[in-house]
Amino acid sequence: MNRHFPVLLLGMLGLGPRPATAQLQVSGIRNLAFGTVIAGIPTTVTPTDPSRSGQFEFIAPTNSTVRLDLTLPTALQGPSAATMPINFGSSDGLIVGTAPGSVPTRFNPKSNRTYKLTSARNEVFLGGTVSPAINQPAGSYSATVTLTVTIQ
Amino acid sequence: MTRAILLGLALLSLPGRLPAQGVLVAPHDVIIDHRTRSGSIILYNPGNQPAEVSIGVFFGYPVSDSSGFFMLRTVEQPDSTLPSAAGWVQAFPRRMILGPRERQTVRLLGRPPANLRDGEYWARLAITARGGTLPVTGAPDSGSVQVGLSLEVRTLIPIQYRKGELTTGVETSDWRATRVGDSLEVRGKLVRTGTAAYLGVVRGALADSTGRTVASFSSPTAVYLNMEPRYTVPVAGLPAGRYVLRVELATDRDDLAPELVLRAPPVRDSLEVRLP
């Protein structure tokens, strides 16, 4: 058998040496969905909520150091210029890698974070609390959350 | 700990994930040579929804904050003392809709002033991707209040524009280590030498009194001007005693194309560490 065959096979399976130029992928997976809320009653979604928490994913070379910045709104925009306050608590962020042994870490989404990556693929979850007023106009309220990933 | 791991596994194995709205960027560092004045990146939409992508160029370079974490120092209107390429490196196209699993090459073209001196000039590329409008769940006509936040992602990667023969290197000093929990926090001063950013790797090895390596770290590190970064070494379970931490800075980056890496001789230092 050709002595290079095992190397070729690994390469075909995508298990070969890492390419010289690595890539970076950042994606929004799931929006932060509060759904229907009741006027006058604050509603909280925790970052561990399996269906309503916001979810981002980023893929970067293992061992690299990246900085994460979340740009968060303070209010949601609704019908006829109505607004609704939204707040993010100090443990409303959660990051977890996909490598074996990765431990989920809670973080303050209002603070910047620098991570030394032990997993190539990483997930960031986001929770928050909205506080509709007692006389909150009916309708849809929305805003945008931005995750910025900076590589050194 | 077990609870945390189970939580992580549960979060990652959730059914019904929505299609990703983002973009893959390759490479993650763009180096442009003055002789060709051009470079490129490839964008790829891995999701099954269109992504609206915009590209911006601004001036910034990494520094370390007071805790040793890296941050981007940005200057909106860089003056002539800063080696900025932000004013004359342009991306084509700057806006695009990337269809599902569609790929797009973005050309980067340098249009420097005619009297540009030899040296390295820096900029940052901001790639912003938005998905289609995400529906706010709930019945729209029920007189109820529905709330949802859509997601946007931004990727910031470096651009280095090089003119002429350039050199790089790093001087290091003031290494110290502090035990924090089950880790050793290691910091040292790094000052770039030469005429271009130092793109290297910092490696550390903690050896016991017999010379056996008992813990280590390795971290790609970029020194544009100077840095005082923080590294961590896991020391849980190590017996109290004296150890030696050996630190090496080298330019053998395996995440960058070898022909683009400016080589410099390895730099080494060491310090004695006492673990309580």
HADDOCK unambig.tbl for C-alpha pairs under 7 A between the chains (distance, minus, plus):
assign (segid A and resid 20 and name CA) (segid B and resid 254 and name CA) 5.95 0.50 0.50
assign (segid A and resid 20 and name CA) (segid B and resid 255 and name CA) 5.24 0.50 0.50
assign (segid A and resid 20 and name CA) (segid B and resid 256 and name CA) 5.29 0.50 0.50
assign (segid A and resid 20 and name CA) (segid B and resid 257 and name CA) 4.86 0.50 0.50
assign (segid A and resid 21 and name CA) (segid B and resid 27 and name CA) 5.45 0.50 0.50
assign (segid A and resid 21 and name CA) (segid B and resid 255 and name CA) 5.35 0.50 0.50
assign (segid A and resid 21 and name CA) (segid B and resid 256 and name CA) 4.94 0.50 0.50
assign (segid A and resid 21 and name CA) (segid B and resid 257 and name CA) 5.49 0.50 0.50
assign (segid A and resid 22 and name CA) (segid B and resid 26 and name CA) 6.50 0.50 0.50
assign (segid A and resid 22 and name CA) (segid B and resid 27 and name CA) 5.66 0.50 0.50
assign (segid A and resid 22 and name CA) (segid B and resid 28 and name CA) 6.36 0.50 0.50
assign (segid A and resid 22 and name CA) (segid B and resid 255 and name CA) 5.28 0.50 0.50
assign (segid A and resid 22 and name CA) (segid B and resid 256 and name CA) 6.90 0.50 0.50
assign (segid A and resid 23 and name CA) (segid B and resid 24 and name CA) 6.93 0.50 0.50
assign (segid A and resid 23 and name CA) (segid B and resid 25 and name CA) 5.63 0.50 0.50
assign (segid A and resid 23 and name CA) (segid B and resid 26 and name CA) 4.39 0.50 0.50
assign (segid A and resid 23 and name CA) (segid B and resid 27 and name CA) 5.16 0.50 0.50
assign (segid A and resid 23 and name CA) (segid B and resid 28 and name CA) 5.48 0.50 0.50
assign (segid A and resid 24 and name CA) (segid B and resid 24 and name CA) 5.71 0.50 0.50
assign (segid A and resid 24 and name CA) (segid B and resid 25 and name CA) 5.16 0.50 0.50
assign (segid A and resid 24 and name CA) (segid B and resid 26 and name CA) 6.37 0.50 0.50
assign (segid A and resid 24 and name CA) (segid B and resid 28 and name CA) 6.09 0.50 0.50
assign (segid A and resid 25 and name CA) (segid B and resid 23 and name CA) 5.72 0.50 0.50
assign (segid A and resid 25 and name CA) (segid B and resid 24 and name CA) 4.04 0.50 0.50
assign (segid A and resid 25 and name CA) (segid B and resid 25 and name CA) 5.98 0.50 0.50
assign (segid A and resid 26 and name CA) (segid B and resid 22 and name CA) 5.59 0.50 0.50
assign (segid A and resid 26 and name CA) (segid B and resid 23 and name CA) 5.95 0.50 0.50
assign (segid A and resid 26 and name CA) (segid B and resid 24 and name CA) 6.60 0.50 0.50
assign (segid A and resid 26 and name CA) (segid B and resid 153 and name CA) 6.32 0.50 0.50
assign (segid A and resid 26 and name CA) (segid B and resid 155 and name CA) 6.95 0.50 0.50
assign (segid A and resid 27 and name CA) (segid B and resid 20 and name CA) 5.63 0.50 0.50
assign (segid A and resid 27 and name CA) (segid B and resid 21 and name CA) 5.23 0.50 0.50
assign (segid A and resid 27 and name CA) (segid B and resid 22 and name CA) 3.77 0.50 0.50
assign (segid A and resid 27 and name CA) (segid B and resid 23 and name CA) 6.32 0.50 0.50
assign (segid A and resid 27 and name CA) (segid B and resid 153 and name CA) 6.31 0.50 0.50
assign (segid A and resid 28 and name CA) (segid B and resid 20 and name CA) 5.53 0.50 0.50
assign (segid A and resid 28 and name CA) (segid B and resid 21 and name CA) 5.00 0.50 0.50
assign (segid A and resid 28 and name CA) (segid B and resid 22 and name CA) 5.89 0.50 0.50
assign (segid A and resid 28 and name CA) (segid B and resid 151 and name CA) 5.64 0.50 0.50
assign (segid A and resid 28 and name CA) (segid B and resid 152 and name CA) 6.54 0.50 0.50
assign (segid A and resid 28 and name CA) (segid B and resid 153 and name CA) 6.60 0.50 0.50
assign (segid A and resid 29 and name CA) (segid B and resid 17 and name CA) 6.80 0.50 0.50
assign (segid A and resid 29 and name CA) (segid B and resid 18 and name CA) 5.78 0.50 0.50
assign (segid A and resid 29 and name CA) (segid B and resid 19 and name CA) 6.20 0.50 0.50
assign (segid A and resid 29 and name CA) (segid B and resid 20 and name CA) 4.47 0.50 0.50
assign (segid A and resid 29 and name CA) (segid B and resid 21 and name CA) 6.32 0.50 0.50
assign (segid A and resid 30 and name CA) (segid B and resid 17 and name CA) 6.81 0.50 0.50
assign (segid A and resid 30 and name CA) (segid B and resid 18 and name CA) 5.74 0.50 0.50
assign (segid A and resid 31 and name CA) (segid B and resid 149 and name CA) 5.79 0.50 0.50
assign (segid A and resid 31 and name CA) (segid B and resid 150 and name CA) 5.05 0.50 0.50
assign (segid A and resid 31 and name CA) (segid B and resid 151 and name CA) 5.94 0.50 0.50
assign (segid A and resid 32 and name CA) (segid B and resid 148 and name CA) 5.78 0.50 0.50
assign (segid A and resid 32 and name CA) (segid B and resid 149 and name CA) 5.11 0.50 0.50
assign (segid A and resid 32 and name CA) (segid B and resid 150 and name CA) 6.76 0.50 0.50
assign (segid A and resid 33 and name CA) (segid B and resid 147 and name CA) 6.47 0.50 0.50
assign (segid A and resid 33 and name CA) (segid B and resid 148 and name CA) 4.40 0.50 0.50
assign (segid A and resid 33 and name CA) (segid B and resid 149 and name CA) 6.34 0.50 0.50
assign (segid A and resid 34 and name CA) (segid B and resid 147 and name CA) 5.21 0.50 0.50
assign (segid A and resid 34 and name CA) (segid B and resid 148 and name CA) 5.60 0.50 0.50
assign (segid A and resid 35 and name CA) (segid B and resid 136 and name CA) 6.85 0.50 0.50
assign (segid A and resid 35 and name CA) (segid B and resid 137 and name CA) 5.34 0.50 0.50
assign (segid A and resid 35 and name CA) (segid B and resid 138 and name CA) 5.92 0.50 0.50
assign (segid A and resid 35 and name CA) (segid B and resid 146 and name CA) 5.21 0.50 0.50
assign (segid A and resid 35 and name CA) (segid B and resid 147 and name CA) 5.35 0.50 0.50
assign (segid A and resid 35 and name CA) (segid B and resid 148 and name CA) 6.54 0.50 0.50
assign (segid A and resid 36 and name CA) (segid B and resid 138 and name CA) 5.91 0.50 0.50
assign (segid A and resid 36 and name CA) (segid B and resid 144 and name CA) 6.63 0.50 0.50
assign (segid A and resid 36 and name CA) (segid B and resid 145 and name CA) 5.53 0.50 0.50
assign (segid A and resid 36 and name CA) (segid B and resid 146 and name CA) 4.34 0.50 0.50
assign (segid A and resid 36 and name CA) (segid B and resid 147 and name CA) 6.46 0.50 0.50
assign (segid A and resid 37 and name CA) (segid B and resid 145 and name CA) 5.64 0.50 0.50
assign (segid A and resid 37 and name CA) (segid B and resid 146 and name CA) 6.10 0.50 0.50
assign (segid A and resid 38 and name CA) (segid B and resid 145 and name CA) 6.90 0.50 0.50
assign (segid A and resid 50 and name CA) (segid B and resid 11 and name CA) 6.39 0.50 0.50
assign (segid A and resid 50 and name CA) (segid B and resid 14 and name CA) 6.80 0.50 0.50
assign (segid A and resid 63 and name CA) (segid B and resid 219 and name CA) 5.91 0.50 0.50
assign (segid A and resid 64 and name CA) (segid B and resid 219 and name CA) 6.26 0.50 0.50
assign (segid A and resid 64 and name CA) (segid B and resid 220 and name CA) 5.83 0.50 0.50
assign (segid A and resid 96 and name CA) (segid B and resid 8 and name CA) 6.52 0.50 0.50
assign (segid A and resid 103 and name CA) (segid B and resid 4 and name CA) 6.29 0.50 0.50
assign (segid A and resid 103 and name CA) (segid B and resid 5 and name CA) 5.59 0.50 0.50
assign (segid A and resid 103 and name CA) (segid B and resid 8 and name CA) 6.90 0.50 0.50
assign (segid A and resid 104 and name CA) (segid B and resid 4 and name CA) 6.08 0.50 0.50
assign (segid A and resid 104 and name CA) (segid B and resid 5 and name CA) 6.78 0.50 0.50
assign (segid A and resid 104 and name CA) (segid B and resid 8 and name CA) 5.66 0.50 0.50
assign (segid A and resid 114 and name CA) (segid B and resid 69 and name CA) 6.09 0.50 0.50
assign (segid A and resid 114 and name CA) (segid B and resid 70 and name CA) 6.81 0.50 0.50
assign (segid A and resid 138 and name CA) (segid B and resid 143 and name CA) 5.26 0.50 0.50
assign (segid A and resid 138 and name CA) (segid B and resid 144 and name CA) 5.10 0.50 0.50
assign (segid A and resid 138 and name CA) (segid B and resid 145 and name CA) 4.74 0.50 0.50
assign (segid A and resid 139 and name CA) (segid B and resid 140 and name CA) 6.89 0.50 0.50
assign (segid A and resid 139 and name CA) (segid B and resid 143 and name CA) 6.75 0.50 0.50
assign (segid A and resid 139 and name CA) (segid B and resid 144 and name CA) 6.24 0.50 0.50
assign (segid A and resid 139 and name CA) (segid B and resid 145 and name CA) 5.01 0.50 0.50
assign (segid A and resid 139 and name CA) (segid B and resid 146 and name CA) 6.19 0.50 0.50
assign (segid A and resid 140 and name CA) (segid B and resid 136 and name CA) 6.80 0.50 0.50
assign (segid A and resid 140 and name CA) (segid B and resid 145 and name CA) 6.03 0.50 0.50
assign (segid A and resid 140 and name CA) (segid B and resid 146 and name CA) 4.76 0.50 0.50
assign (segid A and resid 140 and name CA) (segid B and resid 147 and name CA) 5.93 0.50 0.50
assign (segid A and resid 141 and name CA) (segid B and resid 146 and name CA) 6.09 0.50 0.50
assign (segid A and resid 141 and name CA) (segid B and resid 147 and name CA) 4.82 0.50 0.50
assign (segid A and resid 141 and name CA) (segid B and resid 148 and name CA) 6.53 0.50 0.50
assign (segid A and resid 142 and name CA) (segid B and resid 147 and name CA) 5.93 0.50 0.50
assign (segid A and resid 142 and name CA) (segid B and resid 148 and name CA) 5.18 0.50 0.50
assign (segid A and resid 142 and name CA) (segid B and resid 149 and name CA) 5.25 0.50 0.50
assign (segid A and resid 143 and name CA) (segid B and resid 149 and name CA) 4.93 0.50 0.50
assign (segid A and resid 143 and name CA) (segid B and resid 150 and name CA) 6.36 0.50 0.50
assign (segid A and resid 144 and name CA) (segid B and resid 149 and name CA) 5.38 0.50 0.50
assign (segid A and resid 144 and name CA) (segid B and resid 150 and name CA) 4.87 0.50 0.50
assign (segid A and resid 144 and name CA) (segid B and resid 151 and name CA) 5.64 0.50 0.50
assign (segid A and resid 144 and name CA) (segid B and resid 152 and name CA) 6.77 0.50 0.50
assign (segid A and resid 145 and name CA) (segid B and resid 149 and name CA) 6.65 0.50 0.50
assign (segid A and resid 145 and name CA) (segid B and resid 150 and name CA) 6.30 0.50 0.50
assign (segid A and resid 145 and name CA) (segid B and resid 151 and name CA) 5.05 0.50 0.50
assign (segid A and resid 145 and name CA) (segid B and resid 152 and name CA) 6.05 0.50 0.50
assign (segid A and resid 146 and name CA) (segid B and resid 151 and name CA) 5.94 0.50 0.50
assign (segid A and resid 146 and name CA) (segid B and resid 152 and name CA) 4.55 0.50 0.50
assign (segid A and resid 146 and name CA) (segid B and resid 153 and name CA) 5.39 0.50 0.50
assign (segid A and resid 147 and name CA) (segid B and resid 152 and name CA) 6.41 0.50 0.50
assign (segid A and resid 147 and name CA) (segid B and resid 153 and name CA) 4.88 0.50 0.50
assign (segid A and resid 147 and name CA) (segid B and resid 154 and name CA) 6.05 0.50 0.50
assign (segid A and resid 148 and name CA) (segid B and resid 153 and name CA) 5.92 0.50 0.50
assign (segid A and resid 148 and name CA) (segid B and resid 154 and name CA) 4.47 0.50 0.50
assign (segid A and resid 148 and name CA) (segid B and resid 155 and name CA) 5.74 0.50 0.50
assign (segid A and resid 149 and name CA) (segid B and resid 154 and name CA) 6.23 0.50 0.50
assign (segid A and resid 149 and name CA) (segid B and resid 155 and name CA) 5.01 0.50 0.50
assign (segid A and resid 149 and name CA) (segid B and resid 156 and name CA) 6.19 0.50 0.50
assign (segid A and resid 150 and name CA) (segid B and resid 155 and name CA) 6.06 0.50 0.50
assign (segid A and resid 150 and name CA) (segid B and resid 156 and name CA) 4.70 0.50 0.50
assign (segid A and resid 150 and name CA) (segid B and resid 157 and name CA) 6.42 0.50 0.50
assign (segid A and resid 151 and name CA) (segid B and resid 156 and name CA) 6.50 0.50 0.50
assign (segid A and resid 151 and name CA) (segid B and resid 157 and name CA) 5.88 0.50 0.50
assign (segid A and resid 152 and name CA) (segid B and resid 62 and name CA) 6.23 0.50 0.50
assign (segid A and resid 152 and name CA) (segid B and resid 222 and name CA) 6.26 0.50 0.50
